[in-house]
Amino acid sequence: MTISSEWDELETKLPEGKHGRMVKRIRADSSVDLFIWAQTREPKRGFDLRVPTRDADFELPQGTAGVVMNRSREDDGSATLSLELSDATADALFAIICADIADAVARCEATDEAAALFVNRFVRWVRLLQRVPRGLSRSRQMGLFAELWVLREIYIPAVQPDQAVGAWIGPDRAVRDFEHAGCAIEVKANATNQPQLVKINGERQLDDTQLDDLHLVHLSLELLPSGSETLPQMVESLRSVVCSLPVETVFGDLLLEAGYSDHHEELYVDVGYALRALSVFKVREGFPRIIESDLADGIGDVKYKLAVDACRQFQVERNSLSTLLVAAHG
């Protein structure tokens, strides 16, 4: 039963014509106390975490998109952190946010850890909805699809899923998309009907000075209206891989940091991606690039476009990259 249907069920039990409130504990697998409630007056739906008062003593974040957070003190000395639906038109988004937070918090053993995660994960949602209120742009969708493709098709087959997800640092605004133990990968993508030029974001992105190995992976993707894999399908395929693993929550956090939310899923299903060409380049001396040591004092944050064809002499086999990943994580 989904969290939305559980709310629907509670609402059918509310009294007519007078104030009433129905409460249900959810997540039998949780060590901490999680509840949902429905009532006849506003706010009509809510999601609670009950913890000792000492664990809820912090400043609460501001709400967003019809969802607010409140705190109350209970007679038994506990405190309740509540997410409340302040705008009934946002009920679908509210359900997604609460289900996501419940999945994360249910794994916590300690109440202080659960309270911190309850708040911090809501803060991530607030930031996401402020940053991309109408979803990812088409170019950012394609870029995220490409990173996830590399994660699924190159990284995870080479190492354990938790190691692969741990190496995916691009969503945290790192210089490159993947990095672990001196081995780094930068991922770029183009649609097949576009000039095969990739945007390099800064003089450090292709700088291997502090690395043992740096590879540029380029995906040439054909955009199709149907019959190919969409971004939500890619996300779900990876969720199935990390499901029930300790890294499942980390993967969800990274998706949020990348700007991806299930709330926007309907915006991403009108186009699918089919891989037409994959190129793996080893970045080394002579590679066409601008790096920090090339720049005069006072110049920085250089962005430029690189023609993929200009890199052909540095192309390597995909298997050689997989071998390096195995060694880096060994």
N, C-alpha and C positions, 0 to 999 in steps of 0.2 A: 504494500500500500504506500502510495506517495504521500509526502507531507501535505500536499494540497487536498488530497482526498480525505486525509485524517481531519483537516480543518472542516471540510464539508460535512463530515460525519458528526463532528461536535456541534456544528451549527444546527443540524436537524434536531438536536436534543435540547436546544435553548427554549425557555418558556415564551409564550406569545403574550404580548401586551404588558410585560413587566421586565424589570432588569433581571438578568441572569448571566451566569458565567460557567463555562464548562472547561475543565482542565484535564489534560492527559499526559502522563509520563511517556516519553518516547525513547527509543534506542535501548532496548533491553541489554545490548552488549556494552553499554557505557558504564564506566566506573563512577562517573559524576552524574548529577541529577539534571536532566534535560526535560523540559515540559513545553507543550504547546497549549494555547488556550483560545477560546472564542467567547465573545460576550455580545450582548444585545446593543450596547452603547459604544460610542467611539472611544478608543480605537477598537475595532472589532476582532482583530487577530493579533496574536503575539507569540513569541518564542522566548523561553526563559532558561537561564542557567542559575542554579542555586548553589552558593558556596558559602564558607565561613566569611563573616564580615571583613576580617583582616585581608582576605584575598581579593576584595573588590574595592579597595581603597585607592583609586586612581581617577584621574580626570577622564571624563567620557568624551568620545569624539562626536562631532556634529553629524547629523543625519544627512541623507541624500535620497532623492527620487522617491519620496513617499515613505521612507523607512527611517525611524528614529530609535536611539538607544536611551534607556532610562535605567535607574537603579533604585531599589527600595530596600528598606530594612525590615526584617521579619521579627516576630515576637520571640522566636526561639534563638535569636542571636545570629542568624544567618543573614545573608544578603542575596537579593535576586537581581541579576542583570537581565534586562528585557530588550528584545527587539520588537518594535510595535509598528503595525501597518497604519500610517497616518493618512494615506491616500488610497481609497479602495480601488482606484483604477490601476494601482501598481501591484495588485495581488499576485500576478504571475512572476514578476521580478522578485517580490518579497519571498515567494516560495523557493525560488532558485537560491537566493542569498541564504535563507535559513537552512535549507538542505545541505548546502555546501559547508556552512559553519558547523552544523550538527555532525556531518561526516568527519570533520577534522577534530572537533572537541571530544567526540566519543572515544577517540583513541588515547586520550590523556588519562594517566593514572592519578595524578595529583591535582587537587582543586585549584591551587595557585597557578599551575601550568594551564589548566582549562580556562580560568578566568582571563589570563593574559592572551591566550589564543583566541578566545571568543571576541575580545575587543580588537586585537590586531588584525584578525581576518576581516572583520567588518571595516576597519580602516582601509584595508586593501580594496575592498569593494567601493568604498567612497571615492578613493583615488581613481580607480578604473572608470567609474561612471562620470567623474568630472573630466577625465582626460579623453575618453572616447565615448561620449554620450550617445552617439549614433553609430557606433561600431567602427571597426577598422576600415581604413581606406583600401581600395583594390590592391594597391602596391604593397601595403603592409600585410594584407591577407596572403598574397603570393609569397612574400618574404617569410612569413611564419610557416606556411605550408612547406617551403623548401627546408627550413631548419628542422621541422618535425620529420620530414622525409629522411634527412641525413641521420637524425636520431634513431629512427626505426630501421632503416635499410642498411646503414653502415656502422653506426656506433653500437647499437644493441646486439647485433649478430657477433660483434667482436668481443664484447665484455658483458658483465652482468648488468641488468637493467638499472639497478641502483647506482652503479658506477657511471653508466651512460647519462642518466638524468643529472647526477651530481656534476658532470662535466659541462652540462648545458648552462652557460652563464650569460648568454646574450640578453635574456629578458631583464637581468639585473643591471643593464646599461654598462656592461663590460666592454672592453675594446673589441674583443672577438667573440664569436658565437659559442665555441667550445674550447675548453682549455683544461688540461690536467697534466701535472708532472712534466712541464716543459713541452708538451705536445699540444698544438693549437690548430683549430680549423675555423676559417671564415667562410660562410655560406652566402652565395649570391644567386639570384634567379632572374630570368627574363622570360617574357612571353615570346613564342616563336615568331610572331609577326612584328616584333620590335627589333631595333638595332641591338646587336649583342654587345652592349656596353654595360658595365657594372659600375655603380657608384661606390667609391672608396671614401669612408667617413673618417678622415683624419690621417695624419702622418704616422700614427702608431699601428693602424689596423693591419698593414702588411709589413711591419717591421719585425724581423725575427731576431733582433739583437739579444733579447733576454730569453730566447727560446731554443730548444734543441731541434724542434721541427715545426714548421708552419706550412699548412696547405690551404689553398683556395679551392673550394668546391663550387662549381657552377652548374646549375640546372637550367636547361632550356625547356620550358613548359608550354604545352598547348592548352589554351583555355577553351573548354567545351561546355555547352549548355546542359548536356546530360551524358550519361554513359561513362563518366569518369569520376574520379574520387574528389569529393568536396572537402573543404577545410574541416567541417564538423565530423565527417567520416574519418579523416585522418586523426583528429583528436580522440575520437572514440576507440580507434584501433590501438592507440597507445595507452589509453586508460585501461583497456582490457589486459595489456601487458603488465602494467604496474599495479593492477588491482590487488589489494590485500598485502602489498609490500610496504615496508616502512617509508619508502620514497613516494608513495601515492600522494600524500599531502604536499610534499615538496613539488611534485609535478603540477598539482593544482595551483599552488602559489605562483609557479613560473608562468603558467598560462595567464593568470590574472595580471602579472607584471608585464607580460607581452601585450596586454590589452584585449585578451580573448575572454569572452563571457558567453555562457549558454543563453543568456538573455537575448543576445544578438544573433542567435543561430539562424533564424529565418532570413537574415540578411546575407548569409554566406552559402546558401544552398542553390543559388541560381547559376553558379558556375563551378565546373569541376576542372581538375588539372590532370593532364596526361604527360608523363615524362617522355620527351623526344630525344634528348641528348644529355649525357652526364659527362662532365670534364673535371678531372682532378689535377691540380697543378701544385708542384712543390715550389714554394717561395724560397729563393736562395739568391746568391750573388748574381747580378745581371738581370733579375726579374724586373719587368717594367713597373716602376712604382716610385712614389715619393716617400722618403722616411725622414725621421727627425734629424739625422746627421746631415741631410741635404739642405737644411733650412738655415738661413741667416738668423742671427739673433733678433728676437722681437717678432718673428713670424711663427704662427702656429695655427692649429685647427684648420688644416688644409683639406679641402674636399675636392675630389676630381673624378673623372670618368675614365675607365680602363677598358680598352677593346679586348674582348676575349680572344680573338684570333691572334693578337700580339703576344699571347702567352703560350702558344702551341709548343714551342721548343722546351717548355718546362712541364709538359704534360706527363703524368705517370699513371701506372695502372691502379685501378681502385683497390686491388688486393694489397698493394704495397702500403696503402694508408691503413688498411685493416690490420696488417702486421704490426705497424707502429703503435696502433692503439692497444693491441694486446700487450706489447712490451711496456708501454707507459703505465698500464694498470696492473702489470704483473707483480 
